[in-house]
Amino acid sequence: MRQFIIGQSKHEFTTHSGLALIGQCIRRYTDLKRRANIVAPMRHGIESGDVVASYIGLLCQGKTDYEAIENFRDNRFFREALGINDVPSEGTLRQRFDDCAKLLLPEVAEATVDFLIKSRAPVSPLSTGHVGLDIDLTTLDNSNSKKEGVSYTYRGYNGYGAMGAYLGIEGWNIGMELREGSDHSQQGFPSFLVRVIDSARRITSQQLLIRLDSAHDAAENLSLLYARRETTNHIIKRNWRRRDTMPLVAQAESEAQWTYPRPGKRVGVFSVMEDVTWEKQIYHVRSVIRVTERTIDKKGQLQLPAYEVDGWWTSLDSKGYDDQTVIALYNDHGTSEQYHSELKTDMDVERLPSGKLDSNALVLQLAAIAYNLLRYQGQRGLMGDVMPMRNPLKRRRIKTVIQELIYLASMVVDSGRRLKLLFSRDCPAYRVFKELYQGLCGLSPAAS
């Protein structure tokens, strides 16, 4: 085996060439930098737009710590790729977020949706033709810290709550909201629900199917959704709230369609219509009920009949969507947990960097737009036949996009007043990267 000679080249290299794609997306499909400079103007020092873009550059590499920016202070490629004049220091980044978080947060939220509209991001419907809108709360573990807003969560640790809304099979993030860990999911939820529905309507004209878990089984939510029934449908998991469900078990005996998955277990499904009242308005709502009876336990031992009752509110018509279809559509709502996981794990957004709640809320919203930027690159570049991938999927994980497109090594060459990125002749992503970048720049495929 040969031994390598270790040395240092005189040429400039970068290990994160994919930031050039991110910078072009920000430039072409958002007005974020200009808006940030308007709402948070600086007479002296680094512009707020440059601070925001710099932090998005960190997030797209899976970095959230403010300290990580120090590695790019003198990095020319980082500046050129993101189209910024100056890279802030750790102190500037922290102070600007602390001082201007409330001013910048609505602008970043608006840019998150604007990007999806201007880029014409593909929004794939479900098999029923609806576009899924999944809204769910996840918790962020920030144990052993004294950060503002960190408190005991339902998961059994100290942290924050993060409410996220995801659109389509691709899982585009169209809303992100940070909450104190002890806040109930329903607290402030109606206003969030209205906001993300309005955002979804700006992105797609197709009928929405809004799916919520049992934490949002509230008459107020049903009232808001029925007011928008012309353009939306919904499925909400029921919360029985100590209600006696044995009458439903008795009703199932005569009305349910029963299946027998295994010996000692049978499942009955049926629908009922119930009245829900909110502010003196009565809504006649379909409720799908599933009763599971077990007479043999998991160890194979006979037992007295044990019953489990689940239910779902839905606006879907029983003539077009039978009970099993409604349950199957709701079960697909579990995919939104994967989107949360990509934010928390792939992008390392679990433990937020600031001690202030408003600053961490801004970080989370910036993570949402970075998530969409990365998802866009994955859907445009890693789904076709140009770059062979491992499995034919409908979307690529954020981790895969970071590994395959962001962390690409190249040589940065300054020639003829132009910067060139020269990739290895063995780089498998070269063709994909070139086509993506030229498309974002509005160049023809033949341009170099």
C-alpha positions as CSV (number, residue, x, y, z in Angstrom):
1,M,0.0,0.0,0.0
2,R,1.4,3.4,-1.0
3,Q,1.8,6.2,1.6
4,F,0.3,9.6,0.8
5,I,2.3,12.7,0.9
6,I,0.4,15.3,2.9
7,G,0.6,18.9,1.7
8,Q,-1.4,22.1,1.2
9,S,-2.4,23.5,-2.2
10,K,-2.0,27.1,-3.3
11,H,-5.5,26.9,-4.8
12,E,-8.8,27.7,-3.1
13,F,-11.2,24.8,-2.4
14,T,-14.6,24.6,-0.9
15,T,-16.4,21.6,0.7
16,H,-19.9,23.1,0.5
17,S,-20.4,24.0,-3.2
18,G,-24.2,23.4,-2.8
19,L,-24.5,26.8,-1.1
20,A,-24.3,28.3,-4.6
21,L,-27.7,26.7,-5.3
22,I,-29.1,28.0,-2.1
23,G,-27.9,31.6,-2.8
24,Q,-29.5,31.6,-6.3
25,C,-32.8,30.4,-4.8
26,I,-32.8,33.2,-2.3
27,R,-31.9,35.7,-5.0
28,R,-34.4,34.6,-7.6
29,Y,-37.4,33.4,-5.6
30,T,-37.5,35.6,-2.5
31,D,-37.2,39.2,-1.5
32,L,-36.0,38.3,2.0
33,K,-32.7,40.2,2.1
34,R,-34.2,43.5,0.8
35,R,-37.2,43.2,3.2
36,A,-34.9,42.4,6.2
37,N,-32.9,45.6,5.4
38,I,-36.1,47.6,5.4
39,V,-37.6,46.4,8.6
40,A,-34.3,46.2,10.5
41,P,-32.1,49.0,8.9
42,M,-28.6,49.5,10.1
43,R,-26.7,52.8,9.9
44,H,-23.4,51.1,10.6
45,G,-22.2,47.6,10.5
46,I,-23.4,44.5,8.6
47,E,-26.8,44.7,6.9
48,S,-29.6,42.6,8.4
49,G,-30.1,40.9,5.0
50,D,-26.6,39.7,5.1
51,V,-27.0,38.4,8.7
52,V,-30.2,36.5,7.7
53,A,-28.7,35.0,4.6
54,S,-25.5,34.0,6.4
55,Y,-27.5,32.0,9.0
56,I,-29.6,30.3,6.3
57,G,-26.2,29.2,4.8
58,L,-25.3,27.6,8.2
59,L,-28.7,25.9,8.5
60,C,-28.4,24.4,5.0
61,Q,-25.3,22.7,6.2
62,G,-27.0,21.3,9.3
63,K,-25.4,23.8,11.6
64,T,-27.4,25.9,14.2
65,D,-24.8,27.1,16.7
66,Y,-23.9,30.8,16.3
67,E,-20.3,29.8,16.8
68,A,-20.2,28.0,13.5
69,I,-20.3,31.3,11.6
70,E,-16.7,32.0,12.7
71,N,-15.4,29.3,10.2
72,F,-16.8,31.4,7.3
73,R,-15.7,34.9,8.3
74,D,-12.9,35.0,5.7
75,N,-14.4,32.5,3.3
76,R,-14.8,34.2,-0.1
77,F,-16.9,31.4,-1.6
78,F,-19.4,31.6,1.3
79,R,-19.9,35.4,0.6
80,E,-20.1,35.0,-3.2
81,A,-22.4,31.9,-3.1
82,L,-25.0,33.7,-0.8
83,G,-24.6,37.1,-2.4
84,I,-23.6,38.9,0.7
85,N,-21.1,41.7,1.3
86,D,-19.9,40.7,4.8
87,V,-20.2,37.6,7.0
88,P,-21.2,38.5,10.6
89,S,-19.2,37.4,13.7
90,E,-20.8,35.2,16.3
91,G,-21.4,38.3,18.5
92,T,-23.1,40.2,15.7
93,L,-25.3,37.3,14.7
94,R,-26.4,36.8,18.3
95,Q,-27.0,40.4,19.0
96,R,-28.9,41.1,15.8
97,F,-31.2,38.2,16.4
98,D,-31.8,39.3,20.0
99,D,-32.5,42.9,19.0
100,C,-34.5,42.4,15.8
101,A,-36.2,39.0,16.1
102,K,-39.7,40.4,16.3
103,L,-39.1,42.6,13.3
104,L,-37.6,39.9,11.2
105,L,-39.9,37.0,12.1
106,P,-42.9,38.0,9.9
107,E,-40.7,38.8,7.0
108,V,-39.0,35.3,7.1
109,A,-42.4,33.7,7.5
110,E,-43.7,35.5,4.4
111,A,-40.6,34.6,2.4
112,T,-41.1,30.9,3.3
113,V,-44.4,30.9,1.5
114,D,-43.3,33.3,-1.3
115,F,-40.5,31.0,-2.2
116,L,-42.9,28.1,-2.8
117,I,-45.1,30.3,-5.0
118,K,-42.4,32.0,-7.1
119,S,-40.4,28.8,-7.6
120,R,-43.6,26.9,-8.6
121,A,-42.6,24.1,-6.3
122,P,-44.4,20.9,-7.2
123,V,-47.3,20.1,-4.7
124,S,-48.4,16.5,-5.2
125,P,-52.0,15.5,-4.2
126,L,-53.1,12.4,-2.4
127,S,-54.8,9.5,-4.3
128,T,-58.2,11.2,-3.6
129,G,-57.1,14.4,-5.5
130,H,-56.9,16.4,-2.3
131,V,-53.7,18.2,-1.3
132,G,-52.8,17.1,2.2
133,L,-52.2,19.8,4.8
134,D,-50.8,18.2,8.0
135,I,-50.5,20.2,11.1
136,D,-48.9,18.8,14.2
137,L,-46.9,19.8,17.4
138,T,-43.5,18.3,18.1
139,T,-41.3,18.9,21.1
140,L,-37.7,20.2,21.1
141,D,-35.5,18.8,23.9
142,N,-33.6,21.6,25.6
143,S,-33.1,19.9,28.9
144,N,-30.5,21.2,31.4
145,S,-30.7,24.8,30.2
146,K,-32.1,28.0,31.5
147,K,-33.4,29.4,28.2
148,E,-36.5,31.6,28.2
149,G,-39.6,29.6,27.6
150,V,-38.1,26.1,28.3
151,S,-40.6,24.2,30.5
152,Y,-41.9,20.7,31.1
153,T,-43.3,19.1,27.9
154,Y,-45.8,16.3,27.4
155,R,-42.8,14.1,26.3
156,G,-41.5,14.2,29.9
157,Y,-38.5,16.5,29.4
158,N,-37.9,20.2,29.5
159,G,-38.0,22.0,26.1
160,Y,-40.0,23.9,23.6
161,G,-43.1,23.1,21.5
162,A,-42.9,23.6,17.8
163,M,-46.1,23.7,15.7
164,G,-45.5,22.9,12.0
165,A,-47.7,22.8,8.9
166,Y,-46.7,20.7,5.9
167,L,-48.3,20.8,2.5
168,G,-48.4,18.0,-0.2
169,I,-46.7,14.7,-0.4
170,E,-43.4,16.5,-0.6
171,G,-44.0,18.0,2.9
172,W,-43.4,21.7,2.1
173,N,-43.3,23.7,5.3
174,I,-45.8,26.6,5.1
175,G,-45.9,27.5,8.8
176,M,-43.7,27.2,11.9
177,E,-44.4,28.5,15.4
178,L,-42.3,28.2,18.6
179,R,-44.1,27.8,21.9
180,E,-43.2,27.3,25.5
181,G,-42.9,23.7,26.4
182,S,-45.8,23.6,28.8
183,D,-48.3,25.3,26.4
184,H,-51.2,23.2,25.3
185,S,-51.4,22.4,21.6
186,Q,-54.7,24.1,21.2
187,Q,-53.5,27.4,22.8
188,G,-53.4,30.0,20.0
189,F,-54.0,27.3,17.5
190,P,-57.1,28.7,15.7
191,S,-55.2,31.8,14.5
192,F,-52.3,29.6,13.3
193,L,-54.8,27.3,11.5
194,V,-56.4,30.3,9.7
195,R,-52.9,31.6,8.7
196,V,-51.6,28.3,7.2
197,I,-54.9,27.7,5.3
198,D,-54.6,31.1,3.7
199,S,-51.0,30.4,2.9
200,A,-51.9,27.0,1.3
201,R,-54.6,28.7,-0.8
202,R,-51.9,31.0,-2.2
203,I,-49.8,28.0,-3.2
204,T,-52.4,25.6,-4.7
205,S,-56.0,25.9,-5.9
206,Q,-56.8,22.2,-5.3
207,Q,-59.1,21.1,-2.5
208,L,-57.2,20.8,0.8
209,L,-57.5,17.9,3.2
210,I,-56.5,19.2,6.6
211,R,-55.5,16.5,9.1
212,L,-55.2,17.1,12.9
213,D,-54.5,14.9,15.9
214,S,-56.7,14.6,19.0
215,A,-55.1,17.6,20.7
216,H,-57.1,19.7,18.3
217,D,-60.5,18.1,18.8
218,A,-62.2,21.4,19.6
219,A,-65.5,22.9,18.5
220,E,-63.8,26.1,17.6
221,N,-61.5,24.3,15.1
222,L,-64.5,22.5,13.5
223,S,-66.3,25.9,13.2
224,L,-63.3,27.5,11.4
225,L,-63.0,24.5,9.1
226,Y,-66.7,24.4,8.2
227,A,-66.6,28.1,7.4
228,R,-64.0,27.1,4.7
229,R,-65.7,23.9,3.5
230,E,-65.9,25.0,-0.1
231,T,-62.1,24.8,-0.5
232,T,-61.1,22.4,2.4
233,N,-62.0,19.1,3.9
234,H,-60.8,17.8,7.2
235,I,-60.1,14.7,9.3
236,I,-59.6,15.2,13.1
237,K,-58.8,12.5,15.5
238,R,-61.3,12.5,18.3
239,N,-60.5,13.0,22.0
240,W,-63.1,11.2,24.1
241,R,-62.3,13.3,27.2
242,R,-63.4,10.6,29.7
243,R,-66.6,10.0,27.7
244,D,-68.2,6.6,28.3
245,T,-67.6,4.8,25.0
246,M,-69.5,1.6,25.9
247,P,-72.7,2.9,24.2
248,L,-70.6,3.1,21.0
249,V,-69.5,-0.5,21.5
250,A,-73.1,-1.6,21.8
251,Q,-74.0,0.4,18.7
252,A,-71.2,-1.2,16.8
253,E,-72.7,-4.7,17.3
254,S,-75.7,-3.7,15.1
255,E,-74.2,-1.1,12.7
256,A,-70.6,-1.8,12.2
257,Q,-68.9,-3.8,9.4
258,W,-66.7,-6.4,11.2
259,T,-63.4,-7.8,10.1
260,Y,-61.3,-10.5,11.8
261,P,-57.6,-9.8,11.5
262,R,-56.6,-12.8,13.7
263,P,-58.1,-15.2,16.1
264,G,-59.3,-13.4,19.2
265,K,-59.5,-10.0,17.6
266,R,-62.3,-8.3,15.6
267,V,-62.6,-4.7,14.3
268,G,-65.9,-3.0,13.6
269,V,-66.2,0.3,11.7
270,F,-69.2,2.5,11.2
271,S,-70.3,6.2,11.0
272,V,-72.6,8.3,13.0
273,M,-73.8,11.9,12.7
274,E,-73.4,14.2,15.8
275,D,-74.2,17.8,16.6
276,V,-71.3,20.1,17.6
277,T,-72.1,23.6,18.9
278,W,-69.9,26.6,18.9
279,E,-71.1,30.1,19.7
280,K,-74.8,29.1,19.3
281,Q,-74.1,27.7,15.9
282,I,-74.9,23.9,15.5
283,Y,-72.8,21.8,13.0
284,H,-74.0,18.4,11.9
285,V,-70.7,16.4,11.7
286,R,-69.9,12.9,10.5
287,S,-67.9,10.9,13.0
288,V,-66.2,7.6,11.9
289,I,-66.0,5.1,14.8
290,R,-63.7,2.1,15.0
291,V,-64.3,-0.5,17.8
292,T,-61.6,-3.1,18.4
293,E,-62.5,-6.2,20.5
294,R,-59.8,-8.5,21.9
295,T,-60.6,-11.8,23.6
296,I,-57.0,-13.2,23.3
297,D,-54.1,-11.1,24.7
298,K,-50.7,-10.6,23.1
299,K,-49.4,-13.7,24.9
300,G,-52.1,-15.9,23.4
301,Q,-54.1,-16.2,26.6
302,L,-57.9,-16.1,26.7
303,Q,-59.3,-13.0,28.5
304,L,-62.6,-11.2,29.0
305,P,-63.5,-9.0,26.1
306,A,-61.4,-5.8,26.1
307,Y,-62.5,-2.9,23.9
308,E,-60.7,0.0,22.3
309,V,-62.7,2.8,20.6
310,D,-61.2,5.3,18.2
311,G,-63.0,8.1,16.3
312,W,-62.4,10.8,13.7
313,W,-64.4,13.9,12.8
314,T,-64.6,14.4,9.0
315,S,-66.3,16.6,6.4
316,L,-65.8,13.9,3.7
317,D,-69.1,12.6,2.3
318,S,-69.9,9.0,3.2
319,K,-71.0,8.3,-0.4
320,G,-67.7,9.1,-1.9
321,Y,-65.4,8.1,1.0
322,D,-66.3,5.1,3.1
323,D,-65.2,4.6,6.7
324,Q,-62.1,2.6,5.9
325,T,-60.9,5.2,3.4
326,V,-61.2,8.0,6.0
327,I,-59.2,6.0,8.5
328,A,-56.5,5.2,5.9
329,L,-56.3,8.9,4.9
330,Y,-55.8,9.9,8.6
331,N,-53.2,7.2,9.1
332,D,-51.1,8.8,6.4
333,H,-51.0,11.9,8.6
334,G,-48.3,10.1,10.5
335,T,-45.8,11.0,7.7
336,S,-45.7,14.5,9.2
337,E,-43.6,13.1,12.0
338,Q,-40.9,12.4,9.4
339,Y,-40.9,16.1,8.4
340,H,-40.4,17.0,12.1
341,S,-37.6,14.5,12.3
342,E,-35.8,16.0,9.3
343,L,-35.9,19.4,10.9
344,K,-34.8,18.2,14.3
345,T,-32.2,15.6,13.3
346,D,-31.0,16.2,9.7
347,M,-30.8,20.0,10.2
348,D,-29.9,19.8,13.9
349,V,-32.7,22.1,15.0
350,E,-33.5,20.1,18.2
351,R,-31.5,22.3,20.6
352,L,-31.9,25.9,19.8
353,P,-28.9,28.3,20.2
354,S,-30.3,31.3,22.0
355,G,-31.3,32.0,25.6
356,K,-34.2,34.2,24.4
357,L,-37.5,32.9,23.2
358,D,-38.0,35.4,20.4
359,S,-34.5,34.7,19.0
360,N,-35.2,31.0,19.0
361,A,-38.5,31.6,17.3
362,L,-36.6,33.4,14.5
363,V,-34.1,30.6,14.3
364,L,-37.0,28.1,13.9
365,Q,-38.6,30.1,11.2
366,L,-35.3,30.5,9.3
367,A,-34.9,26.7,9.6
368,A,-38.3,26.4,7.9
369,I,-37.2,28.3,4.9
370,A,-33.9,26.5,4.8
371,Y,-35.8,23.2,4.9
372,N,-37.9,24.3,1.9
373,L,-34.7,25.4,0.0
374,L,-33.1,22.0,0.6
375,R,-36.3,20.1,-0.2
376,Y,-36.5,22.1,-3.5
377,Q,-33.0,21.0,-4.5
378,G,-33.8,17.4,-3.7
379,Q,-37.0,17.4,-5.7
380,R,-35.4,19.1,-8.7
381,G,-32.1,17.4,-8.7
382,L,-32.3,14.0,-7.0
383,M,-35.6,12.5,-8.3
384,G,-34.7,12.0,-12.0
385,D,-32.4,9.7,-13.9
386,V,-29.5,12.1,-14.2
387,M,-28.1,11.1,-10.8
388,P,-28.8,7.4,-10.0
389,M,-30.1,7.1,-6.4
390,R,-30.7,4.2,-4.2
391,N,-34.5,4.0,-4.1
392,P,-37.3,5.3,-6.3
393,L,-39.1,7.6,-3.8
394,K,-41.5,10.6,-4.0
395,R,-39.1,12.8,-2.0
396,R,-35.5,12.8,-0.7
397,R,-34.7,13.3,3.0
398,I,-33.0,16.5,3.9
399,K,-30.0,14.6,5.1
400,T,-29.6,13.1,1.6
401,V,-29.8,16.5,0.0
402,I,-27.1,17.9,2.3
403,Q,-24.9,14.9,1.7
404,E,-25.4,14.7,-2.1
405,L,-25.7,18.4,-3.1
406,I,-24.6,20.7,-0.4
407,Y,-21.4,19.0,0.8
408,L,-19.7,18.9,-2.6
409,A,-16.0,19.6,-2.9
410,S,-14.8,21.9,-5.7
411,M,-11.9,24.2,-6.6
412,V,-12.7,27.9,-6.7
413,V,-10.9,29.6,-9.6
414,D,-10.9,33.3,-10.3
415,S,-10.4,33.7,-14.0
416,G,-11.3,36.6,-16.3
417,R,-13.2,38.4,-13.6
418,R,-15.4,35.4,-13.1
419,L,-15.4,32.7,-10.5
420,K,-15.5,29.1,-11.5
421,L,-16.3,26.0,-9.6
422,L,-14.2,23.0,-10.9
423,F,-15.4,19.6,-9.7
424,S,-13.5,16.3,-9.7
425,R,-13.8,14.3,-12.9
426,D,-15.3,11.5,-10.7
427,C,-17.9,13.7,-9.0
428,P,-21.3,11.8,-9.5
429,A,-23.3,15.0,-8.8
430,Y,-21.6,17.2,-11.3
431,R,-24.2,17.0,-14.0
432,V,-27.1,17.5,-11.6
433,F,-25.4,20.4,-9.9
434,K,-24.7,22.1,-13.3
435,E,-28.2,21.7,-14.6
436,L,-29.7,23.0,-11.3
437,Y,-27.4,26.0,-11.1
438,Q,-27.8,27.0,-14.7
439,G,-31.6,26.7,-14.4
440,L,-31.6,29.0,-11.3
441,C,-29.4,31.5,-13.2
442,G,-31.7,31.4,-16.2
443,L,-28.9,30.0,-18.4
444,S,-29.4,27.5,-21.2
445,P,-28.1,24.0,-20.6
446,A,-25.3,24.6,-23.1
447,A,-24.0,27.6,-21.1
448,S,-20.8,27.1,-19.1
